[in-house]
Amino acid sequence: MTLAIILFVLTYIFIFVFSNHKHIVALISAILFIIFGILPLNKVMSSIDFNVILMILGIMGTVNLFIDSKMPNKISDAVIKASPNIKWMTIFLALFSAIVSAFVDNVATVLMIAPVALSIAKKLHTSPVPILISISIFSNLEGAATLVGDTTSILLAGEAHMNFLDFFFYEGHIGLFFIIQIGTILSLLVLFLKIKNSKSISSSDSTIVNDYFPTCLLVGTILALIIASFIEEKGPLTNGIICVSFYIIGLIRDLIKDKDIKILKNNLMIIDYQTLLLLASLFVIIGGINEAGVINKISEFFTSVSSNVFVLYTLLVFVSVIISAFIDNIPYVATMLSVVSLMATNLGINPTVLYYGLIIGATLGGNITPVGASANIASIGILNKNGYNVSLKEYISFSIPITIIAVLSGYVIVLLEYLV
């Protein structure tokens, strides 16, 4: 067990230090878990949740096709035309990024909307920094709202056996979707008070979309996941196969339309294989520490602090906020879901409140710092690439008040739903 703990801790440290190469760090760690016999070779494949991997792969691919169709830009044009000034434009873009991010990966959302924000800022001779910070923060806020919105949601659904509709209503209570919406609305009020720039804007730009097929694919994926959620006796890879199938349909259609094999190659090259490798490696690592009994020990530590559900829930929310401010929430959530499940089993309690506490703290807490979430890193990178420096003071002036109101609202709602 000692060796497993040392490897696990070192993995987290190196993931944080070498954030640009975290997939390699995780892969090396996974290999070491196997080499040292911590995870038996015959249990490696069963430790990887291929349904989650396939879902993310399919959604990534379909989102890339969606971005290439320029539909997000067309929608953004409509948002801009409805904005009387920069203040409202920032709020509308933040809201738009939130809506998109409920169904599209957070980083992809930022990549879709950031070019529009940069273009507007240049035309109006204003700084795009507050706009892009707002876009990334609100894309993170909504990531946990639906099953397909973020990797952490997919991980939660896999662990808790939740379907698409369970994110709206679950066990007779409102689900994460509505909990997140309340936090988003309150956060928009904070952003409204924060943004002071009321310079008027006008735009005659109009993006032309000649291909609506990728939009249909994305909508079709979501609808198919909803329909599949009603099937009780479905296979363990059902959701993953659905997502990949729609992506393959898009690839075949592009291949037939353009009659160029390079189109297929280019589409496949855009997939974020680093994230997929990171996740697969993390599944192996988690399988290893579980095999070594580490998960049991972590669970025992939490329950030794208190057996009171309220105390554990509170501790889980705010510890998750602090940790996720500095560590990518994917490895953290992937690890802690197993801990939460075991804690609930040992205490004989409903794990839902602890699941929600973990997701609320980990996903919303990632907004606090520029390195707390991939979308934040992406937006800061885009700004730096375009010659804009973002100070930590400026970033946290947005992130801290928004994160506090979002986390507290989610914390209180779940508390009232399940523990009062």
Residue pairs with C-beta under 8 A, 6 or more apart in sequence:
1 292
1 293
1 294
1 297
3 36
3 38
3 292
4 33
4 38
4 288
4 289
4 292
4 294
5 289
5 292
5 294
7 29
7 32
7 33
7 36
7 38
7 285
7 288
8 29
8 285
8 289
8 294
10 29
11 25
11 26
11 29
11 285
11 331
12 327
12 331
14 22
14 25
14 29
15 22
15 25
15 26
15 327
15 328
15 331
16 326
16 327
16 328
18 24
18 25
19 328
19 371
19 377
22 278
22 328
22 331
23 274
23 275
23 277
23 278
23 281
26 277
26 278
26 281
26 282
26 285
26 331
27 277
27 281
29 281
29 285
30 280
30 281
30 282
30 284
30 285
30 288
33 39
33 284
33 285
33 287
33 288
34 41
34 44
34 284
34 288
38 288
38 289
38 291
38 292
39 47
39 284
39 287
39 288
39 291
40 291
43 287
43 291
44 284
44 287
46 287
47 283
47 284
47 286
47 287
47 288
48 280
48 283
48 284
48 287
49 155
49 158
49 283
50 237
50 240
51 158
51 236
51 237
51 238
51 239
51 240
52 151
52 154
52 155
52 158
52 240
52 279
53 240
53 276
53 279
53 280
54 237
54 239
54 240
54 241
54 243
54 244
55 148
55 154
55 239
55 240
55 243
56 151
56 154
56 243
56 275
56 276
56 279
57 240
57 243
57 244
57 247
57 271
57 276
58 221
58 240
58 242
58 243
58 244
58 245
58 246
58 247
59 104
59 105
59 148
59 221
59 243
59 247
60 105
60 108
60 271
60 272
60 275
61 244
61 247
61 250
61 251
61 267
61 268
61 270
61 271
62 214
62 217
62 218
62 221
62 243
62 246
62 247
62 250
63 104
63 105
63 108
63 218
64 108
64 267
64 270
64 271
65 214
65 217
65 247
65 250
65 254
65 267
66 72
66 104
66 214
66 215
66 217
66 218
67 108
67 111
67 112
68 214
69 209
69 211
69 212
69 213
69 214
69 215
70 207
70 208
70 209
71 209
71 212
71 214
71 215
72 100
72 112
72 113
73 112
73 115
73 116
73 207
74 206
74 207
74 208
74 209
75 96
76 93
76 96
76 112
76 113
76 116
76 207
77 116
77 203
77 205
77 206
77 207
79 89
79 92
79 93
79 96
80 89
80 92
80 116
80 120
80 201
80 203
80 205
81 203
82 92
83 89
83 92
83 201
84 200
84 201
85 197
85 198
85 199
85 200
85 201
86 124
86 126
86 195
86 197
86 198
86 199
86 201
87 192
87 195
87 196
87 197
87 198
89 120
89 131
89 201
90 130
90 131
90 134
90 191
90 195
90 197
91 134
91 188
91 191
91 192
91 195
93 113
93 116
93 117
93 131
93 134
93 135
94 134
94 135
94 137
94 138
94 188
94 191
95 138
95 184
95 188
96 113
97 109
97 110
97 113
97 134
97 135
97 136
97 138
97 139
97 142
98 138
98 139
98 141
98 142
98 184
99 142
100 109
100 112
100 113
100 139
101 109
101 138
101 139
101 140
101 141
101 142
101 143
101 149
101 150
101 375
102 142
102 143
102 145
102 146
102 149
102 177
103 146
103 148
103 149
103 218
103 222
104 112
104 148
104 149
104 218
105 150
105 151
106 136
106 139
106 140
106 143
106 149
106 150
106 373
106 374
106 375
107 272
107 374
107 375
107 378
109 135
109 139
109 375
110 132
110 135
110 136
110 139
110 375
110 378
110 379
110 382
111 378
111 382
113 135
114 132
114 135
114 378
114 379
114 382
117 128
117 131
117 132
117 135
118 128
118 132
118 382
118 386
119 205
120 128
120 131
120 201
120 203
121 127
121 128
121 131
122 128
123 203
124 199
124 201
126 197
126 199
127 388
128 383
128 386
128 388
129 383
129 388
129 390
129 394
130 195
130 197
130 398
132 379
132 382
132 383
133 379
133 390
133 394
133 395
133 398
133 399
134 191
134 195
134 398
135 379
136 373
136 375
136 376
136 378
136 379
136 380
137 187
137 367
137 376
137 398
137 399
137 402
137 403
138 184
138 187
138 188
138 191
139 375
140 363
140 364
140 366
140 367
140 373
140 375
140 376
141 180
141 183
141 184
141 187
141 364
141 367
141 402
141 406
142 149
142 180
142 184
143 149
143 150
143 152
143 153
143 363
143 375
144 150
144 152
144 153
144 156
144 176
144 180
144 359
144 360
144 363
144 364
145 153
145 167
145 176
145 177
145 180
145 181
146 153
146 164
146 167
146 177
147 153
147 154
147 157
147 162
147 163
147 164
147 166
147 167
147 225
148 154
148 164
148 221
148 222
148 225
148 243
150 363
151 275
151 279
151 330
152 329
152 330
152 333
152 359
152 362
152 363
153 167
153 176
153 359
155 330
155 333
155 334
155 337
156 162
156 333
156 337
156 355
156 359
157 163
157 166
157 167
159 337
159 338
159 341
159 355
160 166
160 351
160 352
160 355
162 170
163 225
163 228
163 229
163 230
164 222
164 225
164 226
164 228
164 229
165 226
165 229
166 175
166 229
167 175
167 176
167 177
168 174
168 175
168 177
168 178
169 175
170 176
170 352
171 350
171 352
173 417
173 418
174 413
174 417
176 356
176 359
179 356
179 360
179 409
179 410
179 413
179 414
180 410
182 409
182 410
182 413
183 364
183 405
183 406
183 407
183 409
183 410
184 406
186 405
186 406
186 409
187 402
187 405
187 406
190 401
190 402
190 405
191 398
191 402
194 397
194 398
194 401
213 250
213 253
214 250
217 246
217 247
217 249
217 250
218 246
220 246
221 242
221 243
221 246
224 242
224 246
225 239
225 242
225 243
228 234
228 238
228 239
228 242
231 238
235 241
250 267
251 264
251 267
251 268
254 263
254 264
254 267
255 261
255 263
255 264
275 330
278 330
278 331
279 330
279 334
282 330
282 331
282 334
282 335
283 334
286 295
286 334
286 335
286 338
289 295
289 335
290 338
295 338
295 339
295 342
296 342
298 339
299 339
299 342
299 343
299 346
300 346
302 312
302 315
302 316
302 339
302 343
303 312
303 343
303 346
303 347
305 311
305 312
305 315
306 312
306 315
307 347
309 347
309 349
309 353
309 354
309 419
310 415
310 419
312 343
312 347
312 354
313 353
313 354
313 357
313 414
313 415
313 419
314 357
314 411
316 336
316 340
316 354
316 357
316 358
316 361
317 357
317 358
317 360
317 361
317 407
317 411
318 361
318 407
319 361
320 332
320 336
320 357
320 358
320 360
320 361
320 362
320 365
321 361
321 362
321 364
321 365
321 368
321 403
321 407
322 365
323 332
323 362
323 365
324 332
324 361
324 362
324 363
324 365
324 366
324 368
324 372
324 373
325 365
325 366
325 368
325 369
325 372
326 369
326 371
326 372
327 372
328 366
328 372
328 373
328 374
329 362
329 363
329 365
329 366
329 372
329 373
332 362
333 358
333 359
333 362
333 363
336 358
336 362
337 355
337 358
340 351
340 354
340 355
340 358
341 351
343 351
343 354
344 350
344 351
344 354
345 351
350 418
352 418
353 414
353 418
353 419
356 410
356 414
356 418
357 411
357 414
360 407
360 410
360 411
360 414
361 407
364 403
364 406
364 407
364 410
365 372
365 403
365 407
366 372
366 373
366 376
367 373
367 376
367 399
367 402
367 403
367 406
368 396
368 399
368 400
368 403
369 376
369 392
369 395
369 396
369 399
370 376
370 377
370 380
370 390
370 392
370 395
371 377
380 390
380 395
383 389
383 390
384 390
